[in-house]
Amino acid sequence: MPHSVRAVIARAKGEPVSIETIEVPDPGPGEVLVGIQACGVCHTDLHYREGAINDEFPFLLGHEAAGIVEEVGEAVTNVAPGDFVILNWRAVCGQCRSCQRGRPWNCFETHNATQKMTLDGQPLSPALGIGAFAEKTLVAAGQATKVDPAARPEAAGLIGCGVMAGLGAAMNTGQVGRGDSVAVFGCGGVGNAAIVGSRLAGAHTIIAVDIDPRKLELAREFGATHTVDSSQEDPVEAIRALTGGNGVDVAIEAIGLPSTYEQAFYSRDLAGTVVLVGVPNPEAKVELPMIEVFGRGGTLKSSWYGDCLPSRDFPMLIDLYLQGRLDLDRFVSETINLDEVEAAFEKMERGEVLRSVVVL
């Protein structure tokens, strides 16, 4: 029997979100019904509301979430009712060409629930296949990763997107290692997670770059050893000055702007690595002299979801959190109700919060 629940809906491009009652079906084969306990307000949700992802309105927003499994469908074996789970948007298929090559973190055919959640009979498009600004949601079984229930839901859910993207950009994609130097451009939630990941990986020098002094102060708290206010000085020259004139081993761009990507490119050492984890506007373009691309060597990478494997990474990160080695609580700026999501978008755009988290 379908479940009637309250949820945050984006009905049309650019319009404020609204609270609606939607219908969530019982789980079918390979599906899981999850009671949402907490869900972070991520820039991606705002991108959906603005029509920057696609135009498949109406959207059921929310994706960075944790909760309790309430029901499971036929043939589900990885989770059971009562399990505490973090939702993910990379439920690997195990069959695509990337999975078959032993690279499941790049899976090209990730799973979502087959059945549709609906609003007045109209199918909803769940953000990143999840739709977690709701009291309950329906996902594919592989989108629910079981973790230690001792973790606070409002902290744990952040691993489901922003924190994993940043940590993974440093630890997985950038392969930051012991003694490395790192520069992180953009000190929002993802950028600060990249700083934390660099610290966990053993980086010796971690340089935070932003134009907001408040964010640079936060970056220090998360583990940056140096900060650069790029509104006041050339970040490339500042980074070189902090690294003996060489540049960093790994430069992580967590904004998605051509200008900051170019700064990241030129701030790395010879044979260094650039990682793009910031999501660019579809129309954005970057121009680089090919002789510089060739002559500087190294690698230019994009980081999809921090190149994570949720079944491997989520439980490990929760263990680090419970051991006191990964301060997820510091990312939570405020906890809010469902009907405060629109106001949270405005705070996020003004740079006033790292994460607002909806608690249900």
RAHUSUL-V684086 format. One record per backbone hydrogen bond with DSSP energy under -0.5 kcal/mol. NH is the residue of the N-H (numbers start at 0). CO is the residue of the C=O. Records with the same first field share a line. If there is no record, write none. Layout:
NH->CO ; CO
//
This chain:
2->23
4->2 ; 21
6->19
7->132
8->6 ; 17
9->58
10->8
13->48
14->11
17->8
19->6 ; 17
21->4 ; 19
22->117
23->2 ; 21
24->22
29->73
30->27
31->138
32->70
33->31 ; 136
34->67
35->33 ; 134
36->65
37->65
38->357
39->63
40->355
41->39
44->41
45->41
46->42
47->43
48->44
49->45
50->47
51->46
52->46
56->54
57->9
58->9
59->124
60->7 ; 58
62->39
63->39
64->62
65->37
66->84
67->34
68->82
69->32
70->32
72->30
75->72
76->74
81->68
82->79
84->66 ; 82
85->144
86->64
87->142
91->89
99->95
100->96
101->98
102->97
105->102
106->103
110->90
117->22
118->121
121->118
123->116
124->57
125->123
126->59
128->125
129->126
130->61 ; 126
131->61
132->60
133->131
134->5
136->33
138->31
140->29
142->139
143->140
144->85 ; 142
145->143
146->83
150->147
154->151
155->151
156->152
157->154
158->155
159->156
160->157
162->157
163->157
164->160
165->161
166->162
167->163
168->164
169->165
170->166
171->167
172->167
173->168
175->169
178->201
179->176
181->204
182->249
183->206
184->182 ; 251
185->183 ; 208
191->187
192->188
193->189
194->190
195->191
196->192
197->193
198->194
199->195
200->196
201->197 ; 198
202->197
203->179
204->179
206->181
207->205 ; 225
208->183
209->227
212->210
215->211
216->212
217->213
218->214
219->215
220->216
221->217
222->218 ; 219
223->218
224->205
225->205
227->207
229->209 ; 227
231->228
232->228
234->232
237->233
238->234
239->235
240->236
241->237
242->238 ; 239
243->240
244->239
245->242
247->266
248->180
249->180
250->272
251->182
252->250 ; 274
253->184 ; 251
260->256
261->257
262->258
263->259
264->260
265->261
266->262
267->263 ; 264
268->247
270->295
271->268
272->248
273->298
274->250
275->300
276->252 ; 274
277->252
279->277
280->255
283->280
291->288
292->288
293->289
294->290
295->291
296->292 ; 293
298->271
300->273 ; 298
302->275
303->301
304->302
306->303
307->304
311->308
312->308
313->309
314->309
315->311
316->312
317->313
318->314
319->315
320->316
321->317
322->318
323->320
324->319
325->319
327->325
329->326
330->327
331->327 ; 328
332->330 ; 354
333->354
335->356
339->336
340->337
343->339
344->340
345->341
346->342
347->343
348->344
349->345
350->347
351->346
352->346
354->330
356->333
357->38
358->335
359->36
//
